[in-house]
Amino acid sequence: MMKHLIDQITDLLKQANALAETLDNFELSKAEVRVSCTDGTSLVIGDNLQNYSDGTTGDSSLSQLTPATASAAEQLGTIKKNAWF
C-alpha cells in the first residue's frame, strides 16, 4: 500500500517538473514532499529534472524513510549504573 502511494506522489512530482521544462532557459527543477510525524518518523519524496546543454534531459527520483529516534528520556533509561555507587 505504501509503495503504491509513494509511486503516485512521485508521478505528481514528475508532472510538476514537466511544467518547469516548458519555461524559457530551463536548466534544473526540483520538486519535493516532506512528511514529519509526531513520533519523529519522517518521509521525503523528491524528483529532479535537469536540462543538459546538448538538449537532452535527465530525471532522478528519491524516497527516503527515516524511522523515529528514541526520546532523550528513553535514552537515559539505557545508561548502566555503576554497582559501586
Residue frames relative to the residue before (quaternion, step in Angstrom):
aa qw qx qy qz dx dy dz
M 1.0000 0.0000 0.0000 0.0000 0.00 0.00 0.00
M 0.6906 0.4759 -0.2944 0.4582 3.59 0.83 -0.98
K 0.6169 0.5439 -0.3468 0.4510 3.61 0.99 -0.78
H 0.6442 0.5235 -0.3166 0.4590 3.58 0.97 -0.84
L 0.6650 0.4972 -0.3004 0.4693 3.60 0.95 -0.85
I 0.6382 0.5146 -0.3240 0.4721 3.59 1.00 -0.80
D 0.6352 0.5252 -0.3237 0.4647 3.59 1.01 -0.80
Q 0.6511 0.5143 -0.3152 0.4607 3.59 0.98 -0.83
I 0.6585 0.4940 -0.3057 0.4784 3.60 0.96 -0.87
T 0.6320 0.5299 -0.3283 0.4604 3.60 0.98 -0.81
D 0.6371 0.5214 -0.3271 0.4639 3.60 0.99 -0.79
L 0.6484 0.5059 -0.3180 0.4717 3.59 1.00 -0.77
L 0.6434 0.5112 -0.3211 0.4706 3.59 1.01 -0.76
K 0.6198 0.5330 -0.3327 0.4701 3.59 1.06 -0.73
Q 0.6434 0.5113 -0.3174 0.4732 3.59 1.01 -0.78
A 0.6316 0.5212 -0.3309 0.4690 3.58 1.02 -0.77
N 0.6648 0.4866 -0.3045 0.4781 3.59 0.98 -0.79
A 0.5989 0.5593 -0.3616 0.4448 3.61 1.08 -0.63
L 0.6037 0.5421 -0.3562 0.4634 3.60 1.09 -0.60
A 0.6422 0.5273 -0.3243 0.4520 3.58 0.97 -0.82
E 0.6115 0.5823 -0.3437 0.4110 3.57 1.08 -0.72
T 0.6430 0.5429 -0.3233 0.4327 3.60 1.15 -0.53
L 0.5556 0.6173 -0.3894 0.3982 3.62 1.25 -0.25
D 0.5633 -0.5852 0.4595 0.3594 3.56 -1.17 0.60
N 0.8474 0.1326 -0.1314 0.4971 3.57 -1.12 0.78
F 0.1926 0.7991 -0.5406 0.1793 3.59 1.08 0.74
E 0.0619 -0.8052 0.5894 0.0190 3.57 -0.90 0.94
L 0.8016 -0.1201 0.1437 0.5677 3.58 0.79 -1.03
S 0.0182 0.7762 -0.6302 -0.0064 3.56 -1.05 0.76
K 0.1219 -0.7690 0.6256 0.0493 3.52 -1.17 0.71
A 0.0438 -0.7611 0.6470 0.0138 3.55 -0.98 0.91
E 0.0428 0.8191 -0.5643 0.0939 3.57 -0.81 1.00
V 0.1376 -0.7448 0.6481 0.0799 3.53 -1.21 0.72
R 0.0752 -0.7784 0.6228 0.0236 3.57 -0.93 0.98
V 0.0772 -0.7779 0.6236 0.0069 3.54 -0.88 1.03
S 0.0422 -0.7918 0.6093 -0.0056 3.57 -0.81 1.05
C 0.2397 -0.7751 0.5726 0.1176 3.55 -0.83 1.02
T 0.6302 -0.5667 0.3804 0.3700 3.57 -1.20 0.48
D 0.6534 0.5036 -0.3248 0.4626 3.61 1.17 -0.42
G 0.6299 -0.5596 0.3284 0.4269 3.61 1.26 0.07
T 0.5032 0.6278 -0.4346 0.4048 3.59 1.25 -0.11
S 0.0100 -0.8000 0.5999 0.0047 3.58 -1.01 0.78
L 0.1517 -0.7649 0.6228 0.0635 3.52 -1.24 0.64
V 0.0654 -0.7761 0.6270 0.0139 3.57 -0.91 0.98
I 0.0185 -0.7645 0.6441 -0.0179 3.55 -0.89 1.03
G 0.0824 0.8267 -0.5490 0.0918 3.57 -0.71 1.02
D 0.1091 -0.7640 0.6324 0.0668 3.52 -1.33 0.39
N 0.1220 -0.7799 0.6122 0.0462 3.58 -0.99 0.91
L 0.0656 -0.7670 0.6374 0.0351 3.54 -1.12 0.74
Q 0.0363 -0.8174 0.5743 -0.0281 3.56 -0.74 1.08
N 0.2635 -0.7356 0.6067 0.1463 3.53 -1.08 0.85
Y 0.2413 -0.7798 0.5625 0.1316 3.58 -0.56 1.15
S 0.6509 -0.5646 0.3492 0.3682 3.57 -1.16 0.57
D 0.6595 0.5088 -0.3201 0.4513 3.63 1.16 -0.40
G 0.6327 -0.5675 0.3217 0.4173 3.60 1.28 0.19
T 0.5978 0.5400 -0.3802 0.4544 3.60 1.22 -0.04
T 0.2778 -0.7488 0.5754 0.1761 3.55 -1.24 0.39
G 0.1921 -0.7624 0.6070 0.1155 3.52 -1.23 0.54
D 0.1405 -0.7914 0.5934 0.0427 3.55 -1.03 0.84
S 0.0485 0.7852 -0.6169 0.0245 3.57 -1.02 0.80
S 0.1529 -0.7843 0.5983 0.0589 3.54 -1.12 0.74
L 0.0537 -0.7815 0.6189 0.0572 3.54 -1.26 0.43
S 0.0149 0.7416 -0.6694 -0.0416 3.52 -1.28 0.44
Q 0.0090 0.8118 -0.5784 0.0802 3.54 -0.72 1.12
L 0.1404 -0.7757 0.6138 0.0430 3.54 -0.80 1.10
T 0.1072 -0.7838 0.6105 0.0377 3.56 -0.80 1.06
P 0.3458 -0.7604 0.5050 0.2173 3.60 -0.53 1.10
A 0.6369 -0.5306 0.4035 0.3872 3.54 -1.28 0.39
T 0.2998 -0.7209 0.5924 0.1989 3.53 -1.16 0.64
A 0.5897 -0.5741 0.4278 0.3737 3.54 -1.20 0.49
S 0.5039 -0.6426 0.4815 0.3182 3.57 -1.05 0.74
A 0.6721 -0.4961 0.3556 0.4191 3.57 -1.24 0.35
A 0.6403 0.5259 -0.3276 0.4539 3.60 0.99 -0.79
E 0.6640 0.4918 -0.3069 0.4722 3.59 0.99 -0.81
Q 0.6352 0.5314 -0.3300 0.4530 3.59 1.06 -0.72
L 0.6064 0.5572 -0.3559 0.4418 3.60 1.09 -0.64
G 0.6177 0.5698 -0.3392 0.4227 3.57 1.10 -0.63
T 0.6630 0.5095 -0.3075 0.4542 3.60 1.18 -0.42
I 0.4974 0.6383 -0.4406 0.3887 3.61 1.26 -0.06
K 0.3163 -0.7540 0.5473 0.1788 3.56 -0.85 1.00
K 0.3762 -0.7250 0.5359 0.2136 3.54 -0.97 0.87
N 0.4421 -0.6637 0.5364 0.2763 3.52 -1.13 0.72
A 0.4494 -0.7274 0.4555 0.2480 3.58 -0.70 1.09
W 0.6005 0.5892 -0.3658 0.3981 3.63 1.14 -0.37
F 0.7339 0.4149 -0.2431 0.4797 3.60 1.09 -0.48
